[in-house]
C-alpha cells in the first residue's frame, strides 16, 4: 500500500499515505493515536524483523556461509516486548554495555552466551556482577578491564576492544564518532596493544575476539571512510593468532532527511568481504539504529498554533527529554502530518515541544499543510535512542510504548 505525494522521501510500503491518511504497519496512525493517547512510541515488529534479515543476508555473503552472529545493541531500545520478540525470532543475540543491561536481557530470555558485553569505566561492583554470568562474551576495552577480569576468571576466553584512531559517522558528525584524531576513552590503542596481550597472557586469558565500534549513523556516502577504518583495524587482528571472530560494531545508519542516501548493504558487505575473506575469521556485528530506528514512530498531540513575529509555531505535547537525539547529536527528526492536505498549500512551521528550554524545537521551517483541523503529529525514526534515553526533565517524562505485532 503506497499512495500520496510522491515527493515524501520517507514513504515505503509499511509507512505511507493511503487516501491522504498516514498508515504505519497496516494501521491508520490516527486510530493508533486515538487508542493509545499521546505522547506514545509505536514500534513495528515486522519492520524490525525485515531490518534484521536484511543485515543477516548481507553478512552471509562475506564468508559464503552463515558463520556470522548478529547482536542487537539494546541501548537503542530496551522495551521488554521488543526484546522478547527478538528472542522469539532467534535471529540475533544482545549487545549489552552495563551489568543491568545483561540482567535485563537474561530476564527477557537471552542466555549469557547470547550476550556480547562491551563497556567502559567498569567498577569493581560491575566486574563482580559480570563474572557471575557463565558464558558471557566479555570484551575488555582497557588494561584495567583485562586485569580485573583476569583476576576473577583466569584461564577464560575474552575479546579485546581496540581503537584504530579513526572513525566514521553520518555526515562526519563528530558527536557520533567513538574514535578519530582526538583521543577517546574507548578501546585499546595501537601503542598499548602489546602490553594488553602480555597482560592477558599473564592471567592465562585467550583472546578469541577483536571488537571495535568507531561511530554511528553512517550511510553509503561514508563507506569509503568505513573501509579506511576497517583497514586500520586489520593490524590488530593480525597480531593475535588465537582470534576467531571479529566484531565490527554497529553504526549502520538510516536516512533522516531527503538528501540522505540509504546505506547500500551490498557495498557495505563487499568492503567487509574484501578485508576478511582471506583471514578465515567469522564477522559479527551489533547494530541498534539500523534494526529499530525506522521501525518506530513518536505520536504527539498538537497543543496550539500561533504566529510570533514572522515565525509560525506548532506546539506538541512532548519535548526533547523523551527523544533527545536531536538535542544531543544534532540528528534531525522528520515531523509528519497524519493527513496530507493540499501539497501545494503548505506553510513553514517551527514544531516546538513542551520543555522549558530554548533547544526544545523538533524542526524549524518544516513545510506542513493546514494543521487547523489536525490533532496529532508523528515523528518518524523514533524507534532507537529515544525512549531508552528519556528523562523526566521538567517532570514531563510520561509516555507510553506499544509494539505492533501485526
C-alpha positions in Angstrom: 0.0 0.0 0.0 1.6 3.2 -1.1 -0.1 6.3 -2.3 0.0 10.1 -1.6 2.6 12.7 -2.5 5.5 11.2 -4.4 7.8 13.9 -3.0 7.7 12.4 0.5 11.1 10.8 0.6 10.4 8.6 3.7 7.4 6.8 2.3 7.7 3.0 1.9 5.2 0.1 1.8 4.5 0.0 5.5 4.8 3.8 6.2 2.9 5.8 3.7 -0.2 7.8 2.9 -3.2 6.0 1.7 -6.2 8.1 0.7 -4.3 11.1 2.2 -4.1 9.5 5.6 -0.9 8.2 7.2 -0.6 4.4 7.7 2.0 2.5 9.6 2.4 -1.3 9.9 -1.0 -1.8 8.5 -2.7 0.6 10.8 -4.2 4.1 10.4 -2.0 6.2 12.5 -4.8 8.5 13.7 -6.5 5.4 15.1 -3.3 4.4 17.0 -3.0 7.9 18.4 -6.7 7.9 19.5 -6.3 4.5 21.1 -3.0 4.9 22.9 -3.1 8.6 23.6 0.0 10.9 23.3 2.9 11.0 23.7 3.3 7.4 22.7 6.0 5.4 20.9 4.7 2.8 18.4 7.0 0.1 17.0 6.5 -2.3 14.2 7.8 -5.8 15.0 7.6 -6.8 11.3 9.8 -3.9 10.2 12.3 -4.9 12.9 12.3 -8.4 11.6 12.8 -7.2 8.0 15.7 -5.0 9.0 17.5 -7.8 10.8 17.0 -10.2 7.9 18.4 -7.6 5.5 21.6 -7.3 7.6 22.0 -11.0 8.0 21.6 -11.6 4.3 24.4 -9.2 3.6 26.7 -10.7 6.3 26.2 -14.2 4.9 27.8 -13.1 1.6 31.1 -12.3 3.4 32.2 -15.9 4.0 29.6 -17.7 1.9 28.1 -19.3 4.9 26.2 -18.2 8.0 29.1 -18.1 10.4 28.3 -14.6 11.5 26.4 -13.5 14.6 24.2 -10.5 15.0 23.9 -8.8 18.3 21.2 -6.2 18.8 22.5 -3.1 20.7 19.9 -2.9 23.3 20.8 0.5 24.5 19.0 1.7 21.4 15.7 0.4 22.8 15.2 -1.9 25.8 11.4 -2.1 25.7 10.6 -5.6 27.1 8.1 -6.7 24.5 10.6 -5.8 21.8 13.4 -7.8 23.4 11.1 -10.8 23.9 10.1 -10.6 20.3 13.7 -10.6 19.3 14.4 -13.6 21.4 11.5 -15.4 19.9 12.7 -14.8 16.3 16.1 -16.4 17.1 17.7 -14.0 14.6 20.1 -12.2 17.0 21.7 -12.0 20.4 22.2 -8.9 22.5 24.9 -6.4 22.7 25.0 -5.0 26.3 27.0 -2.3 27.9 26.2 -2.5 31.6 25.5 -5.2 34.2 21.9 -4.0 34.4 21.5 -4.5 30.7 22.9 -8.0 31.0 20.4 -8.8 33.7 17.6 -7.2 31.7 18.4 -9.3 28.6 18.6 -12.5 30.7 15.2 -11.6 32.2 13.8 -11.4 28.6 15.0 -14.9 27.8 18.5 -14.5 26.4 21.3 -16.8 27.7 24.6 -15.3 28.8 26.2 -17.0 25.8 23.9 -14.9 23.6 25.2 -11.7 25.0 28.2 -9.7 23.8 29.3 -7.3 26.5 31.4 -4.3 25.9 31.6 -1.3 28.3 34.0 1.3 29.7 35.0 2.5 33.1 33.9 -0.7 34.9 33.8 -0.6 38.7 34.7 -3.5 41.0 30.9 -4.0 41.6 30.4 -4.1 37.8 33.0 -6.8 37.3 31.8 -8.9 40.2 28.3 -8.9 38.7 29.6 -9.7 35.2 31.8 -12.6 36.2 28.7 -14.3 37.8 27.3 -15.0 34.3 28.9 -18.1 32.9 29.4 -17.9 29.1 29.1 -14.1 28.8 31.0 -12.9 25.8 33.2 -10.3 27.6 35.1 -7.7 25.6 37.7 -5.8 27.5 38.1 -2.2 26.5 41.1 -1.3 28.7 44.1 -2.7 30.5 42.1 -2.2 33.7 39.3 -4.4 32.4 41.7 -7.2 31.3 43.5 -7.1 34.6 40.4 -7.3 36.7 38.7 -9.9 34.6 41.8 -12.0 34.7 42.0 -11.8 38.5 38.4 -13.1 38.7 38.3 -15.6 35.8 41.9 -16.7 35.0 42.2 -19.1 32.1 39.0 -17.9 30.4 38.4 -16.5 26.9 37.9 -12.8 26.2 37.6 -10.3 23.5 39.6 -7.1 23.3 38.0 -3.8 22.1 40.5 -1.8 20.1 40.7 1.8 19.0 42.1 2.4 15.5 42.2 6.2 16.0 39.9 6.5 13.0 36.1 6.8 13.0 33.1 7.2 10.8 29.6 8.8 11.3 26.7 10.3 9.5 27.8 13.5 7.7 31.1 13.4 9.6 29.3 14.4 12.7 32.0 14.3 15.4 29.3 14.0 18.1 28.7 10.5 16.7 32.3 9.3 16.5 33.9 7.0 19.0 37.3 7.1 17.5 39.4 9.6 15.5 42.2 12.1 15.8 41.1 13.1 19.2 41.9 10.5 21.9 38.7 8.9 23.2 38.0 6.6 26.2 37.0 3.7 24.0 39.2 0.7 23.5 42.9 -0.1 23.5 45.1 1.9 21.1 47.9 0.5 18.9 50.6 1.8 21.3 49.3 -0.3 24.2 48.2 -3.4 22.3 51.3 -5.4 23.0 51.0 -4.6 26.7 47.4 -5.7 26.6 48.3 -9.1 25.0 51.0 -9.6 27.6 48.7 -8.8 30.4 46.0 -11.2 29.1 48.7 -13.9 28.8 49.8 -13.4 32.4 46.3 -14.5 33.5 46.1 -17.3 31.0 43.4 -15.4 29.1 42.9 -16.5 25.5 41.9 -13.6 23.2 39.3 -15.0 20.8 37.6 -11.8 19.6 38.7 -8.4 18.4 36.0 -5.8 18.8 35.7 -2.3 17.6 32.9 0.3 17.2 34.1 3.7 15.9 31.0 5.7 15.1 27.2 5.9 14.4 24.8 6.6 11.6 27.0 6.2 8.6 25.4 5.8 5.1 26.5 5.0 1.6 28.3 8.3 1.3 30.6 7.3 4.2 31.5 3.8 3.0 35.0 4.8 1.7 35.7 6.2 5.2 34.3 3.0 6.7 36.7 0.9 4.6 39.6 3.0 5.8 38.6 2.3 9.4 38.4 -1.5 8.7 41.9 -1.5 7.1 43.3 0.2 10.2 41.7 -2.5 12.4 43.3 -5.3 10.5 46.7 -4.6 12.0 45.2 -5.5 15.4 43.5 -8.6 14.1 46.8 -9.8 12.5 48.7 -9.6 15.8 46.7 -12.3 17.6 46.9 -15.9 16.3 44.1 -17.1 18.7 41.4 -14.7 17.3 38.5 -16.5 15.8 35.9 -13.7 15.5 35.9 -10.0 14.6 33.0 -7.9 15.9 32.8 -4.8 13.7 30.4 -3.0 15.9 27.3 -1.2 14.8 26.9 2.3 13.4 24.8 1.4 10.3 22.5 4.4 9.8 19.1 5.2 8.3 18.2 8.4 6.3 17.0 11.3 8.4 16.4 13.9 5.7 15.6 13.8 2.0 19.2 14.4 1.0 20.5 11.3 2.9 21.2 8.3 0.7 20.3 5.0 2.3 23.0 2.6 3.3 23.8 0.2 0.5 24.3 -3.1 2.3 25.6 -4.8 -0.8 28.5 -2.4 -0.9 28.9 -2.5 2.9 29.3 -6.3 2.8 31.6 -6.2 -0.2 34.0 -3.9 1.8 33.9 -6.3 4.8 34.4 -9.3 2.5 37.5 -7.6 0.9 39.1 -7.2 4.3 38.2 -10.5 5.9 37.7 -13.3 3.4 41.3 -14.4 3.3 41.6 -14.4 7.1 39.3 -17.3 7.9 37.5 -15.3 10.6 33.8 -15.0 11.4 32.5 -11.5 11.3 29.9 -10.3 13.8 28.0 -7.0 14.0 26.0 -5.3 16.7 23.6 -2.7 15.1 20.9 -1.0 17.0 20.0 2.1 15.0 19.6 0.2 11.7 17.4 -2.5 13.3 14.9 -0.4 15.2 15.1 3.3 14.4 12.9 3.4 11.3 10.6 0.8 12.9 9.2 3.4 15.4 7.0 6.5 15.4 6.6 9.0 18.2 2.9 10.1 18.2 2.4 13.6 19.6 -0.7 15.7 20.3 -0.9 19.2 18.8 -1.4 21.8 21.6 -1.5 25.1 19.8 -0.7 27.1 16.6 0.5 30.6 16.8 2.4 33.1 14.8 5.1 35.0 16.7 6.7 37.8 14.7 7.4 36.1 11.3 7.5 32.6 12.6 4.6 30.1 12.8 4.9 27.7 15.8 3.1 24.4 16.1 3.2 23.2 19.7 3.1 19.5 20.7 2.7 17.6 24.0 6.2 16.0 24.0 9.7 17.5 24.3 13.3 16.7 23.7 13.5 14.9 27.0 11.6 11.9 25.7 13.5 11.7 22.4 16.8 13.5 22.9 18.8 12.6 19.9 18.2 15.9 18.0 19.3 17.8 21.1 22.3 15.6 21.9 23.6 14.7 18.5 22.0 17.1 16.1 20.2 14.3 14.3 17.0 15.8 12.8 13.6 14.3 13.3 11.1 14.5 10.4 7.6 15.7 11.6 4.9 14.0 9.5 1.2 15.2 9.4 -1.4 12.4 9.7 -3.3 13.9 6.8 -1.5 15.2 3.8 -3.7 18.1 2.9 -3.0 20.1 -0.2 0.7 19.7 -1.1 0.6 23.0 -3.0 -0.6 25.0 0.0 2.0 24.2 2.7 3.5 26.7 5.1 6.7 26.7 7.1 6.3 25.8 10.8 8.6 25.6 13.8 7.5 22.4 15.7 8.0 23.1 19.3 7.9 20.8 22.4 6.7 21.4 25.9 10.0 21.6 27.7 11.1 25.0 29.1 14.4 25.0 27.2 15.4 27.0 24.1 16.6 23.9 22.3 13.3 22.2 22.6 12.3 22.7 18.9 11.8 19.5 16.9 12.1 21.1 13.5 12.5 24.6 12.0 10.7 25.8 8.9 9.2 22.4 8.1 6.6 22.6 5.4 3.2 21.4 6.6 -0.3 21.5 5.3 -3.1 23.4 7.0 -3.0 22.0 10.6 -6.0 23.8 12.0 -8.2 20.6 11.9 -5.5 18.1 12.8 -5.0 16.8 16.3 -1.8 14.8 16.0 1.7 14.8 14.5 4.1 11.9 14.1 7.9 11.9 14.3 9.5 9.1 12.2 12.8 7.3 13.0 11.8 7.3 16.7 12.5 3.6 17.3 16.1 4.0 18.6 17.8 6.2 21.2 14.5 7.9 22.0 12.6 6.2 24.8 15.7 4.5 26.1 17.4 7.9 26.6 14.3 9.6 28.0 14.4 11.7 31.2 11.8 13.3 33.5 13.1 16.8 32.8 10.5 19.4 33.9 8.6 16.4 35.2 7.3 15.8 31.7 8.8 12.3 31.2 5.5 10.4 30.9 5.0 8.4 27.7 3.7 5.1 26.5 5.2 2.4 24.4 3.5 -0.2 22.2 4.8 -3.0 19.9 2.6 -3.8 16.9 2.8 -7.5 16.2 0.5 -7.3 13.2 
